[in-house]
Amino acid sequence: MNGTGFHKDIEIDSQRLLERFLTYVRVGTSSDRKSASSPSTPSQWDLLRLLERECEGLGLEVSLSDRGCLYAELPPTPGCEDSTPLCFLTHVDTSEDAPGEGVTPVVHRGYRGGDLRLPHGRITLEEAPELARYAGAPIVTSDGTTLLGADDKAGIAEVMSAVETLVRHPEVAHGPVMLVFTSDEEVGRGTEGLDFDRIAGRVCYTVDGGEEGSLETECFHAWKVVAECTGRPVHPGTARGKLVNAVSMASLLVSLLPRNESPEATDGEYGFYYPLGIEGEVHRARVEILLRDFKSGEMERRKETLRALARAVEASFPGGGVSLSFEEQYRNMGEVEGGDPRIVDHARRAVEEVCGEVKVRRIRGGTDGARIAERLGQPVPNLFTGAMLMHSTHEWVALPVMERAAAVVLRLISLWTDSENSGTL
């Protein structure tokens, strides 16, 4: 095995990987948190159906659900029928935090280091110091007016290339491998349409991470809080001592959130309060706030803080009211007890062998794996894809990293197969 391979003399087809990725990112698939449909946007069906055709072309057993979830299974090679079945999950939607339609990917083949010029703007080394590692390598960006969509279309391209490699080399033994492509992960609904019975009994990995060599085994506890502020409208000309303005109440609530515990002020192991949206009129206003923390005890503190702030707003606006509703979105998958220790051990070894080092980290966010881990009672590690500066118009990915990400998937499959069929790794 070498730096980008998983098996002697077998390599990832770099050009095919790139072509596949460029095809995927040109399909705009932004999700919509305000939509009640499933998937939340029709464009996600376009990519799901494209992937359905590709998987069928590779001879996989394919099923597309009416909830926007695509399952594609590669049967085991002879003699490996009893190997532990694996499942690799990616998502087709992209974030609505930046424009995601009309993506024009740009392949920078002459990058020599320093700031990376885009057709519209530039990516500086100050915001992306990792760029310097890949001087001389092909770098893919958007034109600077949209996000790229490497989150998670890099992951999709990588798992597709990995499975295509196995199909093209039937001499390589492997157990059952399923690919699952979900929708609406970016708006917290990635597992709503997932058939958990189909993945029960499988070892699952999400391929939705970022920096090369990273392996994410924990994530935030996540809650969404909706604050409904109720005011009392009165004509402004006669409002003194009578008007209770719900917009002002909502504004005060947001201003009371601890500034030093916001996303822009925290990193590492620190959680935050994230006011996501505010809307309303004098009589009623609504604030949506996300709570994130790695520790369940700290999450309870954050919820209690919000309750105290709501009471403070009511005290400042006699006659007004603030009601809070709490919705759990996902839990820290690192707190899930049980599961085969090889789930993490094999992932750690695969990343280290392909990349030379492994960086075990906590995700400052969440993946579909968090809810899957909770349901299946086993870890669901998140593998890197190489996507950087995600959710922004400066998103980028280096092609050699994508090759190594695909090789990690293949090496992981080999580790599970070899350990169970030969007794060695």
N, C-alpha and C positions, 0 to 999 in steps of 0.2 A: 504494500500500500504506500502511496506517496501523498504529497500535500493536498492534492485535489481528487484523489481516487479513493476507492473503498476496496478494490480488488485488483490484483496484479494485472497490468496491461489494459485495464478498462478505465476510461476517462469519461467525464461529463462532456457532452457536446456543447461547447461554449457558444458557438454561433446559434445553434438551435435554441438554447436557453435564452439568449438575448432576443431573438426573433419572437419567441413566445411571449416574453415579458412585454415587449413593445406593442404587440397585438393587444394584450390585456389592458394596458394602461390607456390605450386609445378609446376604450369603451368606458364612458363616464358612468360611474355607479355610486354617486353620493347617496347616502341614506338621509332620511328626514325624520327627526325625532317627533315632529308634530303629526305625522301621518299615522293612521290606524290600520292601514293595509299591511299585508304580509306577502312579500317584502314591502318595505315602506315606499319604495320608488320602483316604477316599471323598468327602469334601465338595468336594475340588477338581474332581471330575467334574461336580458341580452347576453350577459357574461355567463350566467348559469347554463344557458342553452348552447353557447359556444363550447363551454367545457364539456357539456354532455356529449356533443358530437366528437370532440377530441378523444374523450375517454372511450367512446364506442369504437372509434377508429383504432385504438390501441388494443381492442379486444377485451376490455374490462366489462364486468357485470355492472350495469348502470341503472340507477333509479333516481328520478327527480320528483320530489314531493310537491304537493300543491301549496306548501308553506314556504317554498323557496330554499330547500335544502337538497343538495345533490350528493348521492352516495355512489362511489365507484370502487369496485373490489377487484384486486388482482388475485386469482386463485394461487394456492401454493404449488411449488414444483413437486414432482413425485418424490415421496419419502419425507416430505416436510409437512404433511397434512396435520400432524399433531403439534406443530410448533405454536407458540403463543401468538394469537392473532394481534396485529398491530393496527392502529388507526392514527392517521395524521390529519389534523383539522386546520383549515384556513378559512378566510372569509372574503366574500366578493365585494362588499361595500367599502366605500372610502368615507373619510370624515367630511362633515359639512362645515368644519371650521375654516376651510379655505375653498375657493372655487374648484370644483372637481369635474366639470363638463368641458369638452373641447380641449382635452389634454394634448399638447404637442411635445412628445418626448424628444430630447436632444442627447445624442451620444457624443461625449467629448473624448475623442481619441488622442488628442494632442496635449492633454493636461500635464503640465510640467511642474506643478507645485504653486503655492501662493493662492491668492483669491481666484475663484472660478467664475469667469464671466458668463453670464446668461444673455440671451437675446434681450431680456428685460431685467436689468439689475445684475447683481453678483452675489455669490456666496463667499463670505469672508472667512479667513482662518480663525478669526476671533469667535465666530459663532459655530464653526465646524473645524476645530483643530485636527480632527481625525482625518480630514482630507489629505493632509501632508503625507500620510502613510502610503497613499495610493498614487503618488506621482508616477506617470508613465502608464498607468492602467486606464482602461475605458471607464468613464464615469457617466452615469445616466441621470439627467435632471429633466424638469419641465422647461418651458421657455421663460419661466419666471412669473407668469400670470395665473397659473393654477398650481395645485399640488401635483405631485407626480403619480401618486397612487401605489408606491412601493409597499405601503401598508394597506393591504396585505397582498398585493399582486406579485411582489417579489416572492413571497412565500408560496403562492399558487404556482408560479413558474418553476420554482425549485422542486416542489413535490411532484409536479407533472414530469419534469425532466428526470427525476430520480426513478419514477415508475417506468417511464419510457426506456430508460437504460436497462432496467430489468427485463422488459419485454424484448428488447433487441439482443439480450444476452441470456437466452434460456438455460445456458449451462451453469448459471449462477443460482445456487440453491437459496430458497427463501420460503418463509411461511406465508400465511394469508395476510394481505396488506389491503387496508381500506383507506381511501381518501374521502374526506367529508368537506364539502364546501358550504358554509353557512352564509346567511344574509343578515344584515342589520346588526352586526357586532358592534359597530361604532356608536350605536344609540342604545346599547345595553340589551338588545333583544336577540342576540346571536343564537341562543339555545331555545328560544320559544318554539321554533318549528322542528327542533331536533328530536328524532325518535331514539330515546335512550335505550330501548330494547335492542336496537340494531347495533349499538356499540357496547352493550353490556358484555362482560367477559373479555374485552379487549384492553390492551395497554394503549393508552392514548397520549399523544403529544400534540400540542398546538405549534404551528410554525408561523409565529407572529411577532417575533422579537426584533431587536435592533442591531446593536453593535456586534461586529464579528467576535466570535469566541464566547459570547454571553450565553448563559443558561439560567433561566429564571424559574425559581422554584417556589416563590412566595409572591403575593400581590396584596393590594389594599383590602381592608374591609370597606365596603362602599354602601352608602345610604343616600337617597335623594329626599330632600325635604321641600315641601311646598308650603309657603306662608301665605295665607289669604288675609289681606288687610281690609277691614270693613270700615268705611267712613260714614259721614252724614252730610250729604250735599245741601247747600244753601246758596241762594243767589249771592255772588261775591260783593255786591253793593250793600248788602245787609248782613254780612257773614260774621261780623265781630262777635266773639263769644259763643257762636253757634256752629260754624262750619268745622267739620272734621274731615280733613283731606287724606284719603287713602293713599294717594300718590306720595305725599309727604311722609306718611307712616312707613311705606315701603322703602323710601329713600333713607330714612333714619335707620331702619333695620339693617340695611346693607352697610351703612356707614359705621355701625357699631361692631361689625364683624372684626375680629383681631387682624390688623394689617400684617403683623409679623407671623401670622399663621395662614397666609394666602398662598396659592400655587407659586406666584412669582417671588415669594420670600422664603421658600422652603426647598429642601432637597434631602437626599439620603433617606434617613429613617423617620423624618418628620411628616406628619399628616397636615391637612389643611381644610379650610372652609373655602368653597368656590361658588360665589354668586354667579349663576349661569344665565339668568334672564330675569327681566323685570318688565311688567306690562300692566296696564290698567287705566282707570279713570278716577275721578274724585270719589265716587261712591264705593269702588272696589278695585283693589290692586293685588297683583299676584307676583310673588318672588320665588324663583326656583333656586335652591342652594344644594350643592353636592358636598357631602362630608366624606373625607378619606382619611384612613389611619391604618397602620399595620397591626395595632393592638386593640383587642376588643374592649379592654377597660378604658382606653383613651377615646374610643368611639362613643362610649356611654357618656364620658365627660363632655364631648362635643355636643351631643344631643341635649344634655342638660343645660349647657351654655346657651344654646338656641332658645330653649324654653325661658330662661331668665331674660334674654334679650327681648323676646316677644312681650314679656310682662313689663319690661322697661318702656317699650314703645307704647303700650296701652296706658301706662302711667303718664306718659308725655302727651297723650291725646285722649283726654277724658271723653267718654262717649263712643270711642272707636274700639275696635276689637281686632285681635290677631289670632288666628287659628293655625295650628301646625299639623301637617300630615307627614308621616315618616314611611318611607318605602325602602326595604332592604334590596339592594341590587346584586351584590355578590359578597362572598366571604373570602378571607385570606386562605388560599388553598394550602399554604404551609401549615395550617393548623388542623388539616384533615389527618386523622389517625388511620393507620392500616395501609394495606397495599404492599406489593412486592418491592423490597429495597432495590432490586435491580432496575426498577423503572428510572430512578434517578442515577444510579451507578452507571448503567450502560450509556445514558445520555452524556454524563460527565466524561466517560472514557471516549465516546465517539467524537465529541467536540475537541478534546485534548489531542487525540491522535491526528485529526485532520488539520486543526489550527495551530497546534503547538502549545496552546494553553487554554484553560477554561476559566471563565469569570462567572462564578455563581452569584446571582444577584436577586434582589427583590424588584418586582415590577412596580413602578410608581404609576399604577393604573390597574387594568384588569384585562383578562382574556376570557374567551369562551371556556377555557380550561378551569376557571374558578368554579363555575356552576357544575361543570362535569365532574370535577373532583368531589364536590359536595354530594352529588347524586351517586357516584360510583364508589365512594369511600376509598379512593386511592389517589396518589399524586398525579398531576397532569402537567409535566414540565413544559416550558415554552422555549422553543429553539430559536436561535437568531436567524434573521433573513438578510441583514445588511442594510435595511432601510434606516436612514438617518434624517433628522430634522422633520420627522413625520408631522402631518397635519398642517404643513406650511407650504408656501410657494417656493421655498428653498430646499425642499425634500430632495435627497439624492441617494444613490446607491452605486457601489463599485462592482463591476462585473466579476472580478476574481472572487469577491466575497460571496456573491450569489453562487458561483461554482462550488465554493467550499461548503456553503449551506446545503446545497443539494447532495454533496458528498457525505455530509454528516448524516443526512437521512438514510442514505444507502449504507453507511457504516453501521448505523444503529440497527437497521434490518439485519445486517450480517451478524452483529453481536448476538442478537436474540436467536437467530437461526443456529449459529455455530455452537452456542453454549448449550442448546437443548438437543442438538443432534449428534455432537461429537464429544460432549462433556468438557470441552475446552473453549477458550476464547483466543 
